[in-house]
Amino acid sequence: MKPLSLVCLGICLFIFSFFPSAIHAQRLADSANACQLLKHPVNFGTVQRNALTIITKSDEDCVLKFIDLLADSSFGKDHRGYLACLDAFCRVSNGEVSKDLDSVCAKLFHQNFKFVFEYIYKSNIRFNTQFEQTLIEGVGGELSRSKDPAIDRTNLVAYLHGKEQEMKMNAQQKVFAEALKNKILVYKGN
């Protein structure tokens, strides 16, 4: 009888050893599940760390809604955190999510330029991050698909000039904005 109870005890311990792992795995899955993330306040670090898993393992509609939520929330005091999450998605996205990020970044360029500019501005003018490339592709793509590109290019130049004045950019920031404008103007969409 003793050997049987030891076997039962061993089996029970073996089975119960999986419960904490299953609970932890569920928590991890929720933190990387776009449908679940839509229901809770955004934890910037968790979203940035799990960007690839969120995109590849979540329902695509939830991912697109979550990206829109991040973009819409980037107008407030935590704009850097929301933009950093979008930046993380830009680094790992593909397919439909990439297309959506192009349009989201273009929207942010037009509607949230001040915070986007603050986020991407640096003294070197390389535009080598994926977020910057996605921004250029999004706005440049709009221009390349425009029915009247000449007017839209003129409007882009005027828009950026107005932002330079509104934001009281220093000389170095103006050089950066000019380089950004030039990158957008020479972009050739597919």
N, C-alpha and C positions, 0 to 999 in steps of 0.2 A: 504494500500500500504506500509506503514511503516513496519508492521510486516513481510511482505514478503521480503523486502529489507534487514531487519535485519537477516532473516533466510538465505538469499543468501550470505550475508556478512559472517555469521558464518560458512556456508559450505565452502566458498572460503578460509577463514582463516584456517579452519580445513585441507583442501586439501593441501594448500601451506605450512602448518607446516611440512609436510612430505618431501618436497623437500630438505632442508638442510640435513636431515637424510639420504636420498637416495644418495646424493652427497658424504657425509662422508662415508657411507657404501661402495660405489664404490671405494673410495680411500683406505679404509681398505682392501677390496677384492683384489685390485691390489697389495698392499704391502704384501699380503699373497698368491699370485698366482704365481707359479713358471714360468709359460709361460710369464707373464709380467715382472717378476724379471730378466729374461734372457736378456731383452732389455735395462736395466738400470744399472748404477753403483750400486754395492752392498752396502746397508746400514746395517752394521754389527748388530747393536742393533735391528733393525726391523726384520731382518732375525732370529736372536736368539730368540726374543720374540714370533715370529709367526711360529716357526719350526713345531710344531704339525699341525697347520692349513695348512701350505704349503704342508706338506706330505699328509695329509688326504683329502684336498679339491682340490688339483691341479691335472692336468693330469699327470699320472705316468711317461710318456716319458719326459715331461718338468721337473719333479722333478729329474729324473736321469741325464738329461742334466745340470740342475742347480748344482747338486752335483759335476759333472765333472768340471764345470766351477769353483766352489769353490776350488776344489783340484788343478786344473791347475793354479789357481791364487795364491796359497799358497807358491809359490816360490819367491815372491817379498818382498818388504819392509813392506807390510801390512799382512805378513804371519800369525801373531797371530790372526787377525780379521777373516781371512778365516778359519783358523783351529778352532777357537771358534764357527763359524757357523757350521762346520762339526761336532764338538763336540755336539752342540745342536741337530742336526739331529740324531746323534747316540743315544742320550737319549730318543728320542721319536719314533724311526723308528720301522717298522715291515715288514714282508713279503719280497717282491722283493727289497724294498729300503734297508733293512738290509743286504741282500746278496750283493747288490751293494756297500754298505759302507764297508763291509769286504774287497772286492777287491780294493776299492779306498784306504783304509787305508794301505793295503799291498803294493800298488803301491807307496804311500807316504813314507812308511818305506824304500823302496829300492831307491827311486829317490829323496827324500827330507828329508833324515834322520836328518840332522842338525837342521832344523826348527822344525820337529816333536819332536825330543829329547828335544830341548829347551822348547817346549810347554808342554810336559808331565813331565819333570824332577822336582822332589821335594825331599827334604831330607828324607822323610819317603818313604818306599818302600812297598806300599800297592797295587798299580794298581787297585784301586777300582772305577775309573770313567768308564762310559760306553765307552768313546772314547778309553781309554787304553785297555779295554776288547775287543773292536772291532778290534783294532790294533793287539792284541795278537791272536785273532781268525782268522784274515785275513792272517797273516804271518804263524801262526801255521797250518791253514787249507791248505795253499799251501804245507807245508812240509808233512802233512798227506796224501795228494793226489799225492805226488811226485812219479815218476816212480823209482827214486833212492834216497830214503830218506837219506841214509848214506852220500852220496856225498853232497846233499843239506844241511844237518845239518853241515857238515864240512865247506861248503861255507858260511853258516850263521855265524859260529864262526869266520871265517877269516874276513868276512865283518865287523862284529862288532868290532873286534880287530883293523882293519884298521881305522874305524871311531873314535875309542878311540884315536889313534895316530893323525889322521888328525885334530880332534877337540881339541887336547891337553886337554883331560878331566882330572880333578883333581881326587883325590882318591875317594871322595864321588860320583862323577859322574860315575866313573868306576864301583863302587859297584852297582849303579842303573842300568847301562847298563848290567852288569852281571846278575842281577836279572831279567831284561827284557828278556834277552837271555834264561834264564832257564825257565821262564814262557812260552815262545814260544816253546821251545824244548819239554816240557812235555804236551803241548796242544794236546788233542785227538779230532779231528774233528768228526762230526756225520757221 
